[in-house]
Amino acid sequence: MTLQDELVQLRHALHREPELGLHLPFTQEKVLAALDGLPLEITTGERLSSITAVLRGGRPGPTVLLRADMDALPVHETADVPYRSVIDGRMHACGHDMHMTMLAGAADLLAARRDDLAGDVVFMFQPGEEGQEGAKIMIEEGVLEASGSRPIAAYAMHVFSMTIPHGLVLTKGGPVMAAADTLSVTVRGRGGHGSSPHGALDPIPAACEIVTAMQTHVTRAFDVFDPVVVTVGSFHAGTADNVIPDEARFETTVRTFSAASRDRIRDSLVRLARGIGEAHGLTVTCEFGIGYPVTVNDQTEADFAAQTVQETLGQGSFFPLPHATPGSEDFSYVLQEVPGAFLLVGACPPERDPSQAAANHSPEAMFDDAVLSDGAGLFTELAVRRLALAAG
């Protein structure tokens, strides 16, 4: 059986039994089984089902970290594949099963080249990427000190079921993914009869005014080349057509691409909402929830990764990422501590048009197994070449 065959088997096994959040016992068991027999120093997490594996190189040197996320999504799979999820309402719709498999394959390949490594490799298998800050918890539990020395570089990959052509790898220096925060707004007035709004303090028109004002605000107060995205995804008010409610509530996602804009938008949106509420004689309460920070690649590491992609996968396999994507990633916490690069990988099945294919997080999302060996090989070369570069 070839390594690709083994990777396909592992990926399909992981895909069939997806788990959510920080506690993934069956997923952890499968990954540990895939690593069994390799010369790795393995520890598991205390607050989450993480796996940290250290490969000691044959010669002394620094440490490089490679990361894969492990958790699935609360999505009911409708993709027509023979290995579809057997758990209703759960699916590896974001490709994390691909990431785990590629990293396990890299562990196998790097173990075979252990004697040639001038340093150590840390394999970071991380639960809880989909909103539970698993990377932050692993950092708190010591993943960056696992080898005895903090990594000099860290790399992660993310597959995409759409947009990016099959096999193409994209990255760039600087911001590559957005920060993701939330803003919850409650507008409180005084209820009354719908026929006599003058006898009440209607919160709904004011809440609607705040929503539209936010859209104008981000286009006028922020640089178009450092954009801010504010989307209201939930709006609740009232119970009947002729009843003015006491309050209206809405929730937004706030995406920013720089720390400066992220800091500014918190204060400016709250000030805007409260100002409009005050103008209408209403009380406005705002709760700003802090999510993942901006994912920022180190320029030198991004350039190194781009060169490695082309030399490993061939000319034409790399394309510069034209701009940051508005999704968010908790690998951002690692990149706040260690210089590194986050790479985007096209895994759309070749028979599908990536411009029309179902997106990540869709119940119809599909990822091509053929990318697995390329991903494992790329992880391997990133570690080997970065350690060799450090050794001079």
N, C-alpha and C positions, 0 to 999 in steps of 0.2 A: 504494500500500500504506500502510495506517495504521500509526501507531506500535505499536498493540496487535498488529497482524499481525506486525510485525518482532520484537516481544518474544516472541510465541508461537514463531516460528521459532527464535529464539536459545535459548529455554528447552528446546525439544524436541531441538535439536542437542546441548546440554549434557547433557541427560538420557540420550541414547542412548549416550554415551561417558563414563561416570563414572570418575573417578580417585581414588585414596586417598592420604591423608597430606599430606606437604609438597611433593612433587614432582608437579606436574600439568601437563605440557607441552602436551597437547592442549587441556585446559581453558583454560590461559593463552592459547594461540593463538586460540581462539574469542573470548575476551573482548577481546583486543587487536584482532581484526578488527572487533568491534562498536564499538570506540572509535575506529577509524581515521577520519581526516578531521575529528575534533573538535579544537578549539583547546586541547589538553591537554598538559601537561608530564608525560611518562610515564617512569617508571623501573620496573625489575623487580628482584626480590630476588636475593640472592646465595646464601643458604642455603635458599631455598624459592622456589616458582614464584609469588611474589606480584606484584601490580601496584599501583603507587601512581601516581595521576593527579591532577595539580593543575590546576584551572581558575582563572585569574586574572580577578577581577572588573574591571569597567570603572572602578570607583572604589576608592580605597584603603580598607582596613578590615581587620578581624580574619579569622580562619580558622575554618571549621566543617568537621568531619570526618564522613563517611558511610561505613559499613562493610558489607561483605557477605562471608560465608565461601564457600569454593569446593569443599571436598572432599566426597566421597561416603562410603558405608559398605560394609563387606564383607558385603553382604546380596544374596541371589539374588532378583531381582524376579519376583513372580508377579502383579502388578497387570495387568489386561487393558487396556492402552493401546497405541495404534499406534506410539508413540515409546518403547516400553519399552527398557531397557538391552540393548545387544548384547554386553556383556561379562559372561560368567558370573561369578556371585559378587560383583558390584558393582552398587550401586544408589544413586541420589540419594533415599534413603528419609527424609531429614530436611529436604528442601526447599531445600538450598543452591543448587540450580539456579535456583530461584525468586528467591532473594536476589540472586545475580549478575545475573540478568536485570533485576530491578527497579532495581538500582544503575546498570547500563549505560543503562537508559532514562532515569534521572534525569540522568546525564551529558549525554545528548542534549538533554533539556529545559532543563537549566541553561545549556548552551552557547548555546542560542537566546536566553537572557535575560542573557547575559554582561554586556552594557553596563549593565544595571540593578543589578548586584550590587555592594554596598559591602563588598568583601572577597573572600576566596578560599575555594574549596571543595576539600577533599582527598577523593578516592575511594579507599577502602582495600579492595582485593580480596585476601582472606586465605585461604591454604590452611591445612590442619592444625588445624581447629577440633575435630575428633573425637579429642581426646586428645593432640595433638602440640604444643600451645602455640604455634600459628602466630602469634597476635596478639602474644605476648610476643617472639617472634623479630622480627616486623616493627617493634615498638617499639625493640628493640635495633638494628635496621638503619636507624632514623631516620624512621619514618613520621610521627611527631608533629612533626618539624621539617621536613617535606617542603616546606612553603610558605614557610619562612623564619621563621614565628612559630607557636608552639604553638597548637592549636585552643582556642577559648573554649568549645566545646561539641562533643559527639560523639553520634551516633545510629546505632542498628542496629535491624533488624526480624527477627523469626523467624516463619515461617508454621507453622501447626499443621493437621494433617490430621484432627484429632478435637477433641472437647470444646468448642472455641470455634466458635460459629455463623459461617457464611460471611460474610466481609467485616467482621466486628467486630474492633476493635482494643482491646487491653487494656494498661494499664501502671499504675504507681503509683510514688510516691517511696519510697526506702529499698530494702531487699533485694527483689529480684525473682526471683533464682535462687540455688540453694544452692552452697556450696563442696562439692567432691567430692574426698575423700581415700581412701586405701586402707590397710588394716591386714592384714598377713600374720602369722599366728601358727603357730609350730611347737612342739608339745608332745613332749618326748623322755622316754622311759622305758626299760624293758628288756623285750625280747620274751620270749615263752615259749609254752607249750602252753595252748590254750584251756580245757582241762579243769582246769588248775591255776593259776588267776590269782594265787593267793597267792605263787607262785614267780616272779612277774614284777612289773614295774611298768607297768601297763596305761595307755597315754596316751589311749585313746579315751574312757572315761567322763569323765576330767578335761577333755578338749577339748570334749565335749558340755556339760559343766557351765559352761565358760567361755562357750559360745555362748548358752546360756539366761540366764546371769547378765548378759551384756551387754544383753540385751533389757530386763531388769528395771532395770538400772543407769540407762539413759537416761531411763526414766520416773520415777525417783526422785531423780536428781541434777541434772536440768535442767528449767528452766521450760517448762511446756506451751506457752507463748506464744513461746518461743524454742527450738523443738524440735530434736532430734537424731535422725537415722535411721541405724541400723546394720543392714545386711543381709549375712548370710553367703551368698555365691553359689557358693562352692567348698569342698568338704570331702573330704579324701583320707586314707585310713588302711587299712592291711592288704591282704592278698592272698588269704586263705582264711578259712573260717568257724571253723576250730579253731586259728588262729595269732594270738597276740597280737603286734602289730607293735612295733617300737622307737619309732615316732613317729606322730603324727597332725598333719595340716596343714590349715588353712583360711584363706580369704581373705574379706575383707569390704569393702564400700563404706561409707564414713562420710560422711553428708550433714549439713551444719550451715548455719545461716542468719545467723550473726553471727560476727565475728572472735573475740569473747570465748568463745563456746561452742566454736569450732574449736580455740582454744588449750587449753581445759580438757580436751576429750575426748581429745586425744592422750595426755596423761599419765594420765588416769583409766582408760582402757581398758587401757593397758599395765600399770598397777599392778594392776588387777583380774585380768588374765590371769596375771601372774606370781604373785600372791598365791594364786590357786586352785591353780596348779601346785605351788607350794611346800607347800601344805597336803597335797598328795598325794605329796610326795616326788619330784616331777618337775621337769625343767628346761624353762622356757618362753622362747622367743626371739620377739621381736616386731619387725617392720619396718614403720614407718609411712611410707607414700608420700604426699607432698604433691602434690595436684592443683590444679584451678582454684579460685581464691578465690570468695567470695560476690560475686555481681553486684549492685551497689548503685547504684540510680538517684539522681541529685541531685533533691531535691524540687522545686526551681524549674524545672529542665529537664523533669521529668516533667509538671508542671502545664502548662508551655508546649506540650509535645508533645500532651497531651490536648486543649488548646484548638485546636491546629493540625489535629488529626484531625477534630474536629467541624466546623471551618470549611472544611476541604478536602473531606471525604467526606460531610458532612451530619450533622445531628442524628440521634442514634440509632446512629451508627457507632462511638461510643466507650463503653466500660464500664470502671469502675475495677477493676483487678485486686484481688480480695479478699484474696489472700495470696500469698506467694512460692511458686514451684513448685520441686519437689525436683530438677529437672534442673540441669545446670551449663553454663557458657558461658565461653569465654576472652575474650569482649568485656569480661569483668570486669577484665582487665589494663588495658584502655584507660580504663575508668571509675575505676580507681585513680589515673590520671594526669590525667584531664580530666573535668569535670562533664558529665553527659549522661544519656541515657535509652535503655533497651532496651524495644522494643515487641513485643507478641505479636499476631499477625494470624491470624484465622480463614480458612483456605483449603480447608476441607472442601467437596467438590463439593456444590452445592445439592440434588441429588437424594438425598444420603446424610444419615442422621441422625448429627450429630456425636457424640452420646452412644454410638453403636454403631459408628462408623467405625473402620477400622484406624488404629492410632496411628503417630506418627512412629517411624522405625526398623523398622517392620513391613515385610515383603516385599510386603504388599498396600496400603501407604500410597499415597494419591492426593491430589494438590493441584490446585486449580482454576485454569486459566490466566486466568480473568476477573479474578483478584486482581492480575495483573501490572501493569496500567496504573494501578490505584489505588496500588499500592506505589511505583511510579515517581513518581507525582504527589505522594505524601506525602513521600517523600525530598526531592523538589524544594522543596516548600513549607517543610519544616523548615529547609532551608538558607537559602532566600530570606528567610523571616520572621525567622530568628535573626540573620542579618546586618543586616537592617533594624532590628531591635530594638537591636542594639549601636550602630548608627549614630545612634539617637535620632530 
